[in-house]
Amino acid sequence: MYGIVSILGSILRQVYLPNPFVNIFATQGIADLFNLIVGGAIIGGLSYFLTGCVYERGEAPAVGSFLYTFNYALITFSFYGVSLIIKDIIIATIVYMILYIITCIFLSNLKNKQYKFRY
């Protein structure tokens, strides 16, 4: 199951997700080059860390792969949305990182809480 989810996630990330940096750089070519060289590593690292806020490695690899792909898409679309509003790369990055840190703290706190349901 992990192999199927992993392959589908890779195809989704490489083919179907938009370039989140297209609104920040002057030309499409520069945005594509940045995304190819640096952007994928940045988004991948952020996605890996965000997934680690709610998933323990080795629990269920297919679930982890799905969460990684979901977080990768979430980060891509959220940075794309921020870049639609804010065109300056430095300000857009600062605003995005503040939102990212708040999300990581929220998910870490959510994971650490124990919920008791009473009948």
N, C-alpha and C positions, 0 to 999 in steps of 0.2 A: 504494500500500500504506500509506503514511504517513497518508493521509486516513482510511482505514478504521480503523486502529489508534488514531488520535487521537480519532475520534468514539466508538468503543467505550470508550476510556479515560474520556472525559468523561461518558458515560452511567453507567459503573460508579462513578465518583467521586461523582457527584451523586445517584444514585438508590439504589444498593445498599450503600454503605458506611455504617456506623452513625456517630452523633454521638459522638466520643470524649470530649466534655466533659460528657456527661449524668450521670456519676457524681460530678462535682465540685460542680456548682451545685445549689442548693436545689430548683429547679423545672425541669421540662422546657422551659418557655417561655424561661427565662433561658439555659439551655444552647443551645437552638436559635438564639436571637438572637446569642449570643456566637459560635457556630459560623458563622453567616451573615455577621456583620460582621468579625470578627477571625480566627476559627479557620481558615477556608479559606485566608486569606493566610499565616498562620503555617505551616500544614501544607504549603501549596504551595511556600513558600520553602525549608523544610527538605527537601522532596522534590527540589526542583531542585538544591540543593547536594549532597545525597546521590547523586543521579544523576550529577552532575559528578565525583564521586570515582572513577567507573568508566567513564564514557562521555565521549568527546571530541565536541564539537558538530560536526555535519555528517558524521560517519562513516557512519551509516545511520539516517536520521530515524525510520523505523518502529521500530527497535530502541530508540532513545532515548525515543520516546513510550511504548513498552511498559515500559521501565525506570522512567520517571517514574510511570506508573500503578501499577506494582508497589511502588515506594518509597512512594507516597502511601498505598496500602493498608497497607503494613508500618508506617508511622508511625501511621496511624489506629488500627490494631489494637493496636500496642504501647502507645500512650498510653492507649487504652481499658483495656488490661490493668493498667497501672500505676495508673490511677484506680480500678480495682476494689479494689486493695489499700490504696492511700493516698488518703484523702478530702480532705486539706488541699491546696489548689491550689498553694501555694508549694512545699511539700515534694515533691509529685508532679512539679511542673515541674523542680525541681532534680534529682531522681532520674532523670527521663526525659532531661534534657539531658546528664547524665553518661553514660548509656547511649548516647545519640545520638553524642556526641563520640568515645567508644570505637569505635563502629561506623564512623564516618567515618575515623578513623585506621587501623583495620584494613583497610578497603576501599582506602584510598589506598596503604597499604603493599603490599597484595595486587596492585594494579594496577602498581606500580612494579617489582615483582620479575620477573625473567626466568627462566623455567623451561626447563631443557634436559633433554629426554628422550633416554635412550640406548636403543639397540635391543639 
